């Protein structure tokens, strides 16, 4: 089952890994929100996959904490 992140959780995840406001906006635009029960949610797996391509992360992986997933 796919885990989804709300805007605050997705932003926090990316900011923790050094993404600035524009980087975050880009990742969220490219992964595109899905509407569930009237709320915009982003697939955690797609955010992690796209964000992992950031050069400054090197070999470190981004992994969302499912306890904050929506």
CHARMM-style PDB file with segment names, atoms N, HN, CA, C and O in Angstrom:
ATOM      1  N   UNK     1       0.839  -1.170   0.000  1.00  0.00      PROA
ATOM      2  CA  UNK     1       0.000   0.000   0.000  1.00  0.00      PROA
ATOM      3  C   UNK     1       0.892   1.243   0.000  1.00  0.00      PROA
ATOM      4  O   UNK     1       1.896   1.305   0.709  1.00  0.00      PROA
ATOM      5  N   UNK     2       0.514   2.202  -0.787  1.00  0.00      PROA
ATOM      6  HN  UNK     2      -0.302   2.152  -1.362  1.00  0.00      PROA
ATOM      7  CA  UNK     2       1.289   3.431  -0.912  1.00  0.00      PROA
ATOM      8  C   UNK     2       1.035   4.353   0.270  1.00  0.00      PROA
ATOM      9  O   UNK     2      -0.108   4.607   0.650  1.00  0.00      PROA
ATOM     10  N   UNK     3       2.127   4.847   0.842  1.00  0.00      PROA
ATOM     11  HN  UNK     3       3.055   4.640   0.534  1.00  0.00      PROA
ATOM     12  CA  UNK     3       2.019   5.859   1.900  1.00  0.00      PROA
ATOM     13  C   UNK     3       1.984   7.228   1.254  1.00  0.00      PROA
ATOM     14  O   UNK     3       2.674   7.478   0.265  1.00  0.00      PROA
ATOM     15  N   UNK     4       1.184   8.104   1.811  1.00  0.00      PROA
ATOM     16  HN  UNK     4       0.623   7.901   2.614  1.00  0.00      PROA
ATOM     17  CA  UNK     4       1.059   9.463   1.314  1.00  0.00      PROA
ATOM     18  C   UNK     4       1.460  10.448   2.397  1.00  0.00      PROA
ATOM     19  O   UNK     4       1.269  10.209   3.589  1.00  0.00      PROA
ATOM     20  N   UNK     5       2.025  11.568   1.947  1.00  0.00      PROA
ATOM     21  HN  UNK     5       2.181  11.763   0.978  1.00  0.00      PROA
ATOM     22  CA  UNK     5       2.425  12.631   2.853  1.00  0.00      PROA
ATOM     23  C   UNK     5       1.602  13.875   2.555  1.00  0.00      PROA
ATOM     24  O   UNK     5       1.350  14.199   1.394  1.00  0.00      PROA
ATOM     25  N   UNK     6       1.189  14.560   3.596  1.00  0.00      PROA
ATOM     26  HN  UNK     6       1.393  14.296   4.538  1.00  0.00      PROA
ATOM     27  CA  UNK     6       0.525  15.844   3.383  1.00  0.00      PROA
ATOM     28  C   UNK     6       1.608  16.888   3.101  1.00  0.00      PROA
ATOM     29  O   UNK     6       2.800  16.587   3.165  1.00  0.00      PROA
ATOM     30  N   UNK     7       1.188  18.107   2.790  1.00  0.00      PROA
ATOM     31  HN  UNK     7       0.220  18.352   2.738  1.00  0.00      PROA
ATOM     32  CA  UNK     7       2.138  19.157   2.414  1.00  0.00      PROA
ATOM     33  C   UNK     7       3.175  19.414   3.504  1.00  0.00      PROA
ATOM     34  O   UNK     7       4.369  19.514   3.222  1.00  0.00      PROA
ATOM     35  N   UNK     8       2.719  19.519   4.736  1.00  0.00      PROA
ATOM     36  HN  UNK     8       1.749  19.438   4.965  1.00  0.00      PROA
ATOM     37  CA  UNK     8       3.632  19.817   5.849  1.00  0.00      PROA
ATOM     38  C   UNK     8       4.654  18.689   6.022  1.00  0.00      PROA
ATOM     39  O   UNK     8       5.846  18.953   6.182  1.00  0.00      PROA
ATOM     40  N   UNK     9       4.195  17.445   5.991  1.00  0.00      PROA
ATOM     41  HN  UNK     9       3.227  17.231   5.862  1.00  0.00      PROA
ATOM     42  CA  UNK     9       5.102  16.302   6.175  1.00  0.00      PROA
ATOM     43  C   UNK     9       6.097  16.196   5.024  1.00  0.00      PROA
ATOM     44  O   UNK     9       7.277  15.931   5.249  1.00  0.00      PROA
ATOM     45  N   UNK    10       5.628  16.400   3.790  1.00  0.00      PROA
ATOM     46  HN  UNK    10       4.669  16.616   3.608  1.00  0.00      PROA
ATOM     47  CA  UNK    10       6.507  16.329   2.625  1.00  0.00      PROA
ATOM     48  C   UNK    10       7.552  17.438   2.673  1.00  0.00      PROA
ATOM     49  O   UNK    10       8.731  17.206   2.403  1.00  0.00      PROA
ATOM     50  N   UNK    11       7.113  18.636   3.017  1.00  0.00      PROA
ATOM     51  HN  UNK    11       6.155  18.825   3.236  1.00  0.00      PROA
ATOM     52  CA  UNK    11       8.026  19.773   3.119  1.00  0.00      PROA
ATOM     53  C   UNK    11       9.067  19.542   4.202  1.00  0.00      PROA
ATOM     54  O   UNK    11      10.252  19.805   3.996  1.00  0.00      PROA
ATOM     55  N   UNK    12       8.634  19.057   5.343  1.00  0.00      PROA
ATOM     56  HN  UNK    12       7.671  18.843   5.511  1.00  0.00      PROA
ATOM     57  CA  UNK    12       9.546  18.788   6.461  1.00  0.00      PROA
ATOM     58  C   UNK    12      10.584  17.726   6.076  1.00  0.00      PROA
ATOM     59  O   UNK    12      11.769  17.869   6.378  1.00  0.00      PROA
ATOM     60  N   UNK    13      10.131  16.668   5.412  1.00  0.00      PROA
ATOM     61  HN  UNK    13       9.168  16.552   5.167  1.00  0.00      PROA
ATOM     62  CA  UNK    13      11.036  15.599   4.984  1.00  0.00      PROA
ATOM     63  C   UNK    13      12.126  16.154   4.075  1.00  0.00      PROA
ATOM     64  O   UNK    13      13.309  15.885   4.280  1.00  0.00      PROA
ATOM     65  N   UNK    14      11.730  16.918   3.086  1.00  0.00      PROA
ATOM     66  HN  UNK    14      10.769  17.137   2.919  1.00  0.00      PROA
ATOM     67  CA  UNK    14      12.696  17.451   2.133  1.00  0.00      PROA
ATOM     68  C   UNK    14      13.613  18.500   2.774  1.00  0.00      PROA
ATOM     69  O   UNK    14      14.814  18.514   2.507  1.00  0.00      PROA
ATOM     70  N   UNK    15      13.064  19.361   3.601  1.00  0.00      PROA
ATOM     71  HN  UNK    15      12.088  19.349   3.818  1.00  0.00      PROA
ATOM     72  CA  UNK    15      13.872  20.380   4.272  1.00  0.00      PROA
ATOM     73  C   UNK    15      14.924  19.750   5.176  1.00  0.00      PROA
ATOM     74  O   UNK    15      16.038  20.261   5.289  1.00  0.00      PROA
ATOM     75  N   UNK    16      14.576  18.660   5.808  1.00  0.00      PROA
ATOM     76  HN  UNK    16      13.671  18.245   5.716  1.00  0.00      PROA
ATOM     77  CA  UNK    16      15.517  17.951   6.686  1.00  0.00      PROA
ATOM     78  C   UNK    16      16.746  17.474   5.919  1.00  0.00      PROA
ATOM     79  O   UNK    16      17.832  17.342   6.483  1.00  0.00      PROA
ATOM     80  N   UNK    17      16.560  17.218   4.625  1.00  0.00      PROA
ATOM     81  HN  UNK    17      15.677  17.326   4.166  1.00  0.00      PROA
ATOM     82  CA  UNK    17      17.663  16.723   3.796  1.00  0.00      PROA
ATOM     83  C   UNK    17      18.331  17.819   2.981  1.00  0.00      PROA
ATOM     84  O   UNK    17      19.060  17.529   2.032  1.00  0.00      PROA
ATOM     85  N   UNK    18      18.091  19.082   3.343  1.00  0.00      PROA
ATOM     86  HN  UNK    18      17.499  19.317   4.114  1.00  0.00      PROA
ATOM     87  CA  UNK    18      18.815  20.182   2.729  1.00  0.00      PROA
ATOM     88  C   UNK    18      18.146  20.827   1.529  1.00  0.00      PROA
ATOM     89  O   UNK    18      18.760  21.655   0.856  1.00  0.00      PROA
ATOM     90  N   UNK    19      16.918  20.470   1.250  1.00  0.00      PROA
ATOM     91  HN  UNK    19      16.419  19.798   1.796  1.00  0.00      PROA
ATOM     92  CA  UNK    19      16.216  21.092   0.131  1.00  0.00      PROA
ATOM     93  C   UNK    19      15.732  22.483   0.554  1.00  0.00      PROA
ATOM     94  O   UNK    19      15.204  22.660   1.652  1.00  0.00      PROA
ATOM     95  N   UNK    20      15.919  23.456  -0.324  1.00  0.00      PROA
ATOM     96  HN  UNK    20      16.348  23.313  -1.215  1.00  0.00      PROA
ATOM     97  CA  UNK    20      15.421  24.798  -0.024  1.00  0.00      PROA
ATOM     98  C   UNK    20      13.981  24.922  -0.526  1.00  0.00      PROA
ATOM     99  O   UNK    20      13.429  23.971  -1.081  1.00  0.00      PROA
ATOM    100  N   UNK    21      13.382  26.087  -0.331  1.00  0.00      PROA
ATOM    101  HN  UNK    21      13.830  26.859   0.120  1.00  0.00      PROA
ATOM    102  CA  UNK    21      11.970  26.289  -0.680  1.00  0.00      PROA
ATOM    103  C   UNK    21      11.697  25.993  -2.150  1.00  0.00      PROA
ATOM    104  O   UNK    21      10.693  25.361  -2.478  1.00  0.00      PROA
ATOM    105  N   UNK    22      12.588  26.449  -3.042  1.00  0.00      PROA
ATOM    106  HN  UNK    22      13.403  26.963  -2.775  1.00  0.00      PROA
ATOM    107  CA  UNK    22      12.392  26.233  -4.477  1.00  0.00      PROA
ATOM    108  C   UNK    22      12.579  24.768  -4.857  1.00  0.00      PROA
ATOM    109  O   UNK    22      11.849  24.243  -5.699  1.00  0.00      PROA
ATOM    110  N   UNK    23      13.565  24.102  -4.231  1.00  0.00      PROA
ATOM    111  HN  UNK    23      14.157  24.528  -3.547  1.00  0.00      PROA
ATOM    112  CA  UNK    23      13.770  22.668  -4.469  1.00  0.00      PROA
ATOM    113  C   UNK    23      12.518  21.886  -4.068  1.00  0.00      PROA
ATOM    114  O   UNK    23      12.062  21.002  -4.794  1.00  0.00      PROA
ATOM    115  N   UNK    24      11.979  22.225  -2.910  1.00  0.00      PROA
ATOM    116  HN  UNK    24      12.350  22.942  -2.320  1.00  0.00      PROA
ATOM    117  CA  UNK    24      10.800  21.533  -2.390  1.00  0.00      PROA
ATOM    118  C   UNK    24       9.623  21.735  -3.331  1.00  0.00      PROA
ATOM    119  O   UNK    24       8.909  20.787  -3.660  1.00  0.00      PROA
ATOM    120  N   UNK    25       9.429  22.966  -3.758  1.00  0.00      PROA
ATOM    121  HN  UNK    25      10.009  23.736  -3.491  1.00  0.00      PROA
ATOM    122  CA  UNK    25       8.336  23.266  -4.676  1.00  0.00      PROA
ATOM    123  C   UNK    25       8.475  22.456  -5.964  1.00  0.00      PROA
ATOM    124  O   UNK    25       7.488  21.937  -6.485  1.00  0.00      PROA
ATOM    125  N   UNK    26       9.685  22.352  -6.467  1.00  0.00      PROA
ATOM    126  HN  UNK    26      10.487  22.773  -6.044  1.00  0.00      PROA
ATOM    127  CA  UNK    26       9.946  21.585  -7.689  1.00  0.00      PROA
ATOM    128  C   UNK    26       9.618  20.112  -7.498  1.00  0.00      PROA
ATOM    129  O   UNK    26       8.918  19.522  -8.322  1.00  0.00      PROA
ATOM    130  N   UNK    27      10.112  19.515  -6.430  1.00  0.00      PROA
ATOM    131  HN  UNK    27      10.681  19.994  -5.761  1.00  0.00      PROA
ATOM    132  CA  UNK    27       9.852  18.093  -6.167  1.00  0.00      PROA
ATOM    133  C   UNK    27       8.354  17.846  -6.033  1.00  0.00      PROA
ATOM    134  O   UNK    27       7.832  16.883  -6.595  1.00  0.00      PROA
ATOM    135  N   UNK    28       7.664  18.701  -5.300  1.00  0.00      PROA
ATOM    136  HN  UNK    28       8.087  19.483  -4.843  1.00  0.00      PROA
ATOM    137  CA  UNK    28       6.226  18.513  -5.115  1.00  0.00      PROA
ATOM    138  C   UNK    28       5.470  18.706  -6.428  1.00  0.00      PROA
ATOM    139  O   UNK    28       4.498  17.996  -6.688  1.00  0.00      PROA
ATOM    140  N   UNK    29       5.901  19.653  -7.256  1.00  0.00      PROA
ATOM    141  HN  UNK    29       6.690  20.229  -7.045  1.00  0.00      PROA
ATOM    142  CA  UNK    29       5.262  19.836  -8.557  1.00  0.00      PROA
ATOM    143  C   UNK    29       5.474  18.616  -9.448  1.00  0.00      PROA
ATOM    144  O   UNK    29       4.548  18.161 -10.119  1.00  0.00      PROA
ATOM    145  N   UNK    30       6.683  18.096  -9.451  1.00  0.00      PROA
ATOM    146  HN  UNK    30       7.436  18.466  -8.906  1.00  0.00      PROA
ATOM    147  CA  UNK    30       6.992  16.962 -10.322  1.00  0.00      PROA
ATOM    148  C   UNK    30       6.335  15.659  -9.871  1.00  0.00      PROA
ATOM    149  O   UNK    30       6.010  14.809 -10.700  1.00  0.00      PROA
ATOM    150  N   UNK    31       6.142  15.500  -8.591  1.00  0.00      PROA
ATOM    151  HN  UNK    31       6.406  16.191  -7.917  1.00  0.00      PROA
ATOM    152  CA  UNK    31       5.502  14.271  -8.110  1.00  0.00      PROA
ATOM    153  C   UNK    31       3.991  14.392  -8.127  1.00  0.00      PROA
ATOM    154  O   UNK    31       3.286  13.383  -8.118  1.00  0.00      PROA
ATOM    155  N   UNK    32       3.487  15.612  -8.151  1.00  0.00      PROA
ATOM    156  HN  UNK    32       4.059  16.432  -8.158  1.00  0.00      PROA
ATOM    157  CA  UNK    32       2.054  15.845  -8.289  1.00  0.00      PROA
ATOM    158  C   UNK    32       1.206  15.294  -7.162  1.00  0.00      PROA
ATOM    159  O   UNK    32       1.328  14.124  -6.800  1.00  0.00      PROA
ATOM    160  N   UNK    33       0.354  16.128  -6.609  1.00  0.00      PROA
ATOM    161  HN  UNK    33       0.256  17.079  -6.903  1.00  0.00      PROA
ATOM    162  CA  UNK    33      -0.497  15.654  -5.517  1.00  0.00      PROA
ATOM    163  C   UNK    33      -1.655  14.806  -6.028  1.00  0.00      PROA
ATOM    164  O   UNK    33      -2.103  14.948  -7.166  1.00  0.00      PROA
ATOM    165  N   UNK    34      -2.119  13.934  -5.167  1.00  0.00      PROA
ATOM    166  HN  UNK    34      -1.755  13.819  -4.242  1.00  0.00      PROA
ATOM    167  CA  UNK    34      -3.319  13.140  -5.401  1.00  0.00      PROA
ATOM    168  C   UNK    34      -4.348  13.634  -4.400  1.00  0.00      PROA
ATOM    169  O   UNK    34      -4.029  13.856  -3.232  1.00  0.00      PROA
ATOM    170  N   UNK    35      -5.554  13.802  -4.846  1.00  0.00      PROA
ATOM    171  HN  UNK    35      -5.812  13.622  -5.795  1.00  0.00      PROA
ATOM    172  CA  UNK    35      -6.610  14.256  -3.946  1.00  0.00      PROA
ATOM    173  C   UNK    35      -7.254  13.042  -3.267  1.00  0.00      PROA
ATOM    174  O   UNK    35      -7.723  12.121  -3.935  1.00  0.00      PROA
ATOM    175  N   UNK    36      -7.268  13.057  -1.952  1.00  0.00      PROA
ATOM    176  HN  UNK    36      -6.887  13.805  -1.409  1.00  0.00      PROA
ATOM    177  CA  UNK    36      -7.920  12.007  -1.169  1.00  0.00      PROA
ATOM    178  C   UNK    36      -8.757  12.692  -0.095  1.00  0.00      PROA
ATOM    179  O   UNK    36      -8.240  13.439   0.735  1.00  0.00      PROA
ATOM    180  N   UNK    37     -10.040  12.427  -0.128  1.00  0.00      PROA
ATOM    181  HN  UNK    37     -10.460  11.820  -0.802  1.00  0.00      PROA
ATOM    182  CA  UNK    37     -10.968  13.027   0.837  1.00  0.00      PROA
ATOM    183  C   UNK    37     -10.839  14.549   0.888  1.00  0.00      PROA
ATOM    184  O   UNK    37     -10.943  15.155   1.954  1.00  0.00      PROA
ATOM    185  N   UNK    38     -10.613  15.153  -0.271  1.00  0.00      PROA
ATOM    186  HN  UNK    38     -10.528  14.661  -1.138  1.00  0.00      PROA
ATOM    187  CA  UNK    38     -10.529  16.604  -0.348  1.00  0.00      PROA
ATOM    188  C   UNK    38      -9.200  17.205   0.070  1.00  0.00      PROA
ATOM    189  O   UNK    38      -9.078  18.426   0.168  1.00  0.00      PROA
ATOM    190  N   UNK    39      -8.201  16.365   0.319  1.00  0.00      PROA
ATOM    191  HN  UNK    39      -8.301  15.373   0.239  1.00  0.00      PROA
ATOM    192  CA  UNK    39      -6.878  16.839   0.745  1.00  0.00      PROA
ATOM    193  C   UNK    39      -5.830  16.442  -0.290  1.00  0.00      PROA
ATOM    194  O   UNK    39      -5.864  15.342  -0.840  1.00  0.00      PROA
ATOM    195  N   UNK    40      -4.904  17.355  -0.543  1.00  0.00      PROA
ATOM    196  HN  UNK    40      -4.876  18.250  -0.096  1.00  0.00      PROA
ATOM    197  CA  UNK    40      -3.791  17.062  -1.447  1.00  0.00      PROA
ATOM    198  C   UNK    40      -2.753  16.251  -0.687  1.00  0.00      PROA
ATOM    199  O   UNK    40      -2.281  16.662   0.373  1.00  0.00      PROA
ATOM    200  N   UNK    41      -2.403  15.096  -1.237  1.00  0.00      PROA
ATOM    201  HN  UNK    41      -2.786  14.761  -2.098  1.00  0.00      PROA
ATOM    202  CA  UNK    41      -1.397  14.214  -0.640  1.00  0.00      PROA
ATOM    203  C   UNK    41      -0.417  13.780  -1.719  1.00  0.00      PROA
ATOM    204  O   UNK    41      -0.792  13.582  -2.875  1.00  0.00      PROA
ATOM    205  N   UNK    42       0.839  13.635  -1.327  1.00  0.00      PROA
ATOM    206  HN  UNK    42       1.144  13.796  -0.389  1.00  0.00      PROA
ATOM    207  CA  UNK    42       1.882  13.233  -2.253  1.00  0.00      PROA
ATOM    208  C   UNK    42       2.355  11.824  -1.910  1.00  0.00      PROA
ATOM    209  O   UNK    42       2.534  11.505  -0.734  1.00  0.00      PROA
ATOM    210  N   UNK    43       2.561  10.971  -2.925  1.00  0.00      PROA
ATOM    211  HN  UNK    43       2.416  11.231  -3.880  1.00  0.00      PROA
ATOM    212  CA  UNK    43       3.067   9.618  -2.690  1.00  0.00      PROA
ATOM    213  C   UNK    43       4.502   9.681  -2.152  1.00  0.00      PROA
ATOM    214  O   UNK    43       5.404  10.191  -2.816  1.00  0.00      PROA
ATOM    215  N   UNK    44       4.691   9.165  -0.961  1.00  0.00      PROA
ATOM    216  HN  UNK    44       3.959   8.750  -0.421  1.00  0.00      PROA
ATOM    217  CA  UNK    44       6.004   9.214  -0.307  1.00  0.00      PROA
ATOM    218  C   UNK    44       7.077   8.553  -1.163  1.00  0.00      PROA
ATOM    219  O   UNK    44       8.193   9.062  -1.257  1.00  0.00      PROA
ATOM    220  N   UNK    45       6.756   7.441  -1.777  1.00  0.00      PROA
ATOM    221  HN  UNK    45       5.848   7.028  -1.700  1.00  0.00      PROA
ATOM    222  CA  UNK    45       7.737   6.707  -2.583  1.00  0.00      PROA
ATOM    223  C   UNK    45       8.238   7.557  -3.753  1.00  0.00      PROA
ATOM    224  O   UNK    45       9.430   7.540  -4.060  1.00  0.00      PROA
ATOM    225  N   UNK    46       7.353   8.289  -4.398  1.00  0.00      PROA
ATOM    226  HN  UNK    46       6.385   8.302  -4.148  1.00  0.00      PROA
ATOM    227  CA  UNK    46       7.761   9.131  -5.530  1.00  0.00      PROA
ATOM    228  C   UNK    46       8.612  10.309  -5.068  1.00  0.00      PROA
ATOM    229  O   UNK    46       9.578  10.679  -5.734  1.00  0.00      PROA
ATOM    230  N   UNK    47       8.257  10.895  -3.932  1.00  0.00      PROA
ATOM    231  HN  UNK    47       7.472  10.594  -3.390  1.00  0.00      PROA
ATOM    232  CA  UNK    47       9.069  11.990  -3.385  1.00  0.00      PROA
ATOM    233  C   UNK    47      10.463  11.475  -3.048  1.00  0.00      PROA
ATOM    234  O   UNK    47      11.459  12.111  -3.394  1.00  0.00      PROA
ATOM    235  N   UNK    48      10.540  10.334  -2.379  1.00  0.00      PROA
ATOM    236  HN  UNK    48       9.731   9.817  -2.099  1.00  0.00      PROA
ATOM    237  CA  UNK    48      11.832   9.755  -1.995  1.00  0.00      PROA
ATOM    238  C   UNK    48      12.668   9.443  -3.223  1.00  0.00      PROA
ATOM    239  O   UNK    48      13.870   9.707  -3.245  1.00  0.00      PROA
ATOM    240  N   UNK    49      12.035   8.880  -4.245  1.00  0.00      PROA
ATOM    241  HN  UNK    49      11.059   8.665  -4.228  1.00  0.00      PROA
ATOM    242  CA  UNK    49      12.751   8.480  -5.458  1.00  0.00      PROA
ATOM    243  C   UNK    49      13.321   9.704  -6.182  1.00  0.00      PROA
ATOM    244  O   UNK    49      14.488   9.706  -6.576  1.00  0.00      PROA
ATOM    245  N   UNK    50      12.508  10.731  -6.356  1.00  0.00      PROA
ATOM    246  HN  UNK    50      11.560  10.729  -6.036  1.00  0.00      PROA
ATOM    247  CA  UNK    50      12.974  11.935  -7.033  1.00  0.00      PROA
ATOM    248  C   UNK    50      14.021  12.667  -6.194  1.00  0.00      PROA
ATOM    249  O   UNK    50      15.036  13.114  -6.726  1.00  0.00      PROA
ATOM    250  N   UNK    51      13.788  12.789  -4.918  1.00  0.00      PROA
ATOM    251  HN  UNK    51      12.963  12.426  -4.486  1.00  0.00      PROA
ATOM    252  CA  UNK    51      14.709  13.510  -4.040  1.00  0.00      PROA
ATOM    253  C   UNK    51      16.060  12.811  -3.941  1.00  0.00      PROA
ATOM    254  O   UNK    51      17.082  13.469  -3.748  1.00  0.00      PROA
ATOM    255  N   UNK    52      16.076  11.506  -4.070  1.00  0.00      PROA
ATOM    256  HN  UNK    52      15.245  10.972  -4.228  1.00  0.00      PROA
ATOM    257  CA  UNK    52      17.331  10.757  -3.965  1.00  0.00      PROA
ATOM    258  C   UNK    52      18.317  11.137  -5.071  1.00  0.00      PROA
ATOM    259  O   UNK    52      19.506  10.834  -4.971  1.00  0.00      PROA
ATOM    260  N   UNK    53      17.844  11.777  -6.091  1.00  0.00      PROA
ATOM    261  HN  UNK    53      16.878  12.022  -6.173  1.00  0.00      PROA
ATOM    262  CA  UNK    53      18.706  12.181  -7.197  1.00  0.00      PROA
ATOM    263  C   UNK    53      19.447  13.501  -6.935  1.00  0.00      PROA
ATOM    264  O   UNK    53      20.241  13.942  -7.765  1.00  0.00      PROA
ATOM    265  N   UNK    54      19.190  14.113  -5.807  1.00  0.00      PROA
ATOM    266  HN  UNK    54      18.544  13.754  -5.133  1.00  0.00      PROA
ATOM    267  CA  UNK    54      19.868  15.367  -5.465  1.00  0.00      PROA
ATOM    268  C   UNK    54      21.350  15.083  -5.229  1.00  0.00      PROA
ATOM    269  O   UNK    54      21.705  14.196  -4.453  1.00  0.00      PROA
ATOM    270  N   UNK    55      22.202  15.837  -5.898  1.00  0.00      PROA
ATOM    271  HN  UNK    55      21.914  16.558  -6.528  1.00  0.00      PROA
ATOM    272  CA  UNK    55      23.638  15.577  -5.834  1.00  0.00      PROA
ATOM    273  C   UNK    55      24.203  15.720  -4.428  1.00  0.00      PROA
ATOM    274  O   UNK    55      25.160  15.025  -4.085  1.00  0.00      PROA
ATOM    275  N   UNK    56      23.641  16.601  -3.601  1.00  0.00      PROA
ATOM    276  HN  UNK    56      22.864  17.166  -3.879  1.00  0.00      PROA
ATOM    277  CA  UNK    56      24.214  16.858  -2.279  1.00  0.00      PROA
ATOM    278  C   UNK    56      23.949  15.735  -1.289  1.00  0.00      PROA
ATOM    279  O   UNK    56      24.535  15.721  -0.206  1.00  0.00      PROA
ATOM    280  N   UNK    57      23.084  14.800  -1.635  1.00  0.00      PROA
ATOM    281  HN  UNK    57      22.609  14.811  -2.514  1.00  0.00      PROA
ATOM    282  CA  UNK    57      22.815  13.690  -0.725  1.00  0.00      PROA
ATOM    283  C   UNK    57      23.844  12.581  -0.852  1.00  0.00      PROA
ATOM    284  O   UNK    57      23.970  11.744   0.043  1.00  0.00      PROA
ATOM    285  N   UNK    58      24.582  12.566  -1.955  1.00  0.00      PROA
ATOM    286  HN  UNK    58      24.479  13.246  -2.682  1.00  0.00      PROA
ATOM    287  CA  UNK    58      25.568  11.513  -2.159  1.00  0.00      PROA
ATOM    288  C   UNK    58      24.886  10.161  -2.179  1.00  0.00      PROA
ATOM    289  O   UNK    58      23.911   9.960  -2.904  1.00  0.00      PROA
ATOM    290  N   UNK    59      25.399   9.232  -1.381  1.00  0.00      PROA
ATOM    291  HN  UNK    59      26.191   9.395  -0.793  1.00  0.00      PROA
ATOM    292  CA  UNK    59      24.845   7.883  -1.334  1.00  0.00      PROA
ATOM    293  C   UNK    59      23.792   7.714  -0.255  1.00  0.00      PROA
ATOM    294  O   UNK    59      23.330   6.597  -0.022  1.00  0.00      PROA
ATOM    295  N   UNK    60      23.397   8.801   0.415  1.00  0.00      PROA
ATOM    296  HN  UNK    60      23.773   9.708   0.226  1.00  0.00      PROA
ATOM    297  CA  UNK    60      22.401   8.701   1.474  1.00  0.00      PROA
ATOM    298  C   UNK    60      21.010   8.592   0.876  1.00  0.00      PROA
ATOM    299  O   UNK    60      20.690   9.258  -0.108  1.00  0.00      PROA
ATOM    300  N   UNK    61      20.203   7.763   1.467  1.00  0.00      PROA
ATOM    301  HN  UNK    61      20.463   7.222   2.267  1.00  0.00      PROA
ATOM    302  CA  UNK    61      18.827   7.592   0.995  1.00  0.00      PROA
ATOM    303  C   UNK    61      17.897   8.451   1.803  1.00  0.00      PROA
ATOM    304  O   UNK    61      18.162   8.753   2.967  1.00  0.00      PROA
ATOM    305  N   UNK    62      16.798   8.848   1.182  1.00  0.00      PROA
ATOM    306  HN  UNK    62      16.582   8.603   0.237  1.00  0.00      PROA
ATOM    307  CA  UNK    62      15.744   9.557   1.874  1.00  0.00      PROA
ATOM    308  C   UNK    62      14.654   8.544   2.159  1.00  0.00      PROA
ATOM    309  O   UNK    62      14.217   7.814   1.269  1.00  0.00      PROA
ATOM    310  N   UNK    63      14.229   8.507   3.385  1.00  0.00      PROA
ATOM    311  HN  UNK    63      14.584   9.099   4.108  1.00  0.00      PROA
ATOM    312  CA  UNK    63      13.179   7.572   3.762  1.00  0.00      PROA
ATOM    313  C   UNK    63      12.201   8.314   4.653  1.00  0.00      PROA
ATOM    314  O   UNK    63      12.580   8.900   5.667  1.00  0.00      PROA
ATOM    315  N   UNK    64      10.941   8.279   4.257  1.00  0.00      PROA
ATOM    316  HN  UNK    64      10.633   7.803   3.434  1.00  0.00      PROA
ATOM    317  CA  UNK    64       9.943   8.948   5.093  1.00  0.00      PROA
ATOM    318  C   UNK    64       9.597   8.067   6.279  1.00  0.00      PROA
ATOM    319  O   UNK    64       9.581   6.840   6.178  1.00  0.00      PROA
ATOM    320  N   UNK    65       9.328   8.695   7.372  1.00  0.00      PROA
ATOM    321  HN  UNK    65       9.341   9.691   7.453  1.00  0.00      PROA
ATOM    322  CA  UNK    65       8.894   8.002   8.569  1.00  0.00      PROA
ATOM    323  C   UNK    65       7.402   7.776   8.438  1.00  0.00      PROA
ATOM    324  O   UNK    65       6.635   8.737   8.394  1.00  0.00      PROA
ATOM    325  N   UNK    66       6.976   6.524   8.374  1.00  0.00      PROA
ATOM    326  HN  UNK    66       7.599   5.743   8.410  1.00  0.00      PROA
ATOM    327  CA  UNK    66       5.553   6.248   8.142  1.00  0.00      PROA
ATOM    328  C   UNK    66       4.679   6.722   9.302  1.00  0.00      PROA
ATOM    329  O   UNK    66       3.458   6.787   9.160  1.00  0.00      PROA
ATOM    330  N   UNK    67       5.270   7.049  10.429  1.00  0.00      PROA
ATOM    331  HN  UNK    67       6.262   6.997  10.544  1.00  0.00      PROA
ATOM    332  CA  UNK    67       4.467   7.546  11.539  1.00  0.00      PROA
ATOM    333  C   UNK    67       3.952   8.952  11.279  1.00  0.00      PROA
ATOM    334  O   UNK    67       2.978   9.379  11.900  1.00  0.00      PROA
ATOM    335  N   UNK    68       4.608   9.695  10.345  1.00  0.00      PROA
ATOM    336  HN  UNK    68       5.398   9.348   9.840  1.00  0.00      PROA
ATOM    337  CA  UNK    68       4.120  11.023  10.011  1.00  0.00      PROA
ATOM    338  C   UNK    68       3.356  11.025   8.698  1.00  0.00      PROA
ATOM    339  O   UNK    68       2.819  12.052   8.284  1.00  0.00      PROA
ATOM    340  N   UNK    69       3.309   9.874   8.050  1.00  0.00      PROA
ATOM    341  HN  UNK    69       3.744   9.040   8.387  1.00  0.00      PROA
ATOM    342  CA  UNK    69       2.582   9.795   6.793  1.00  0.00      PROA
ATOM    343  C   UNK    69       1.085   9.939   7.039  1.00  0.00      PROA
ATOM    344  O   UNK    69       0.543   9.476   8.043  1.00  0.00      PROA
ATOM    345  N   UNK    70       0.450  10.593   6.093  1.00  0.00      PROA
ATOM    346  HN  UNK    70       0.890  10.970   5.278  1.00  0.00      PROA
ATOM    347  CA  UNK    70      -1.001  10.802   6.229  1.00  0.00      PROA
ATOM    348  C   UNK    70      -1.764   9.547   5.876  1.00  0.00      PROA
ATOM    349  OT1 UNK    70      -2.994   9.536   5.932  1.00  0.00      PROA
TER     350      UNK     70
END
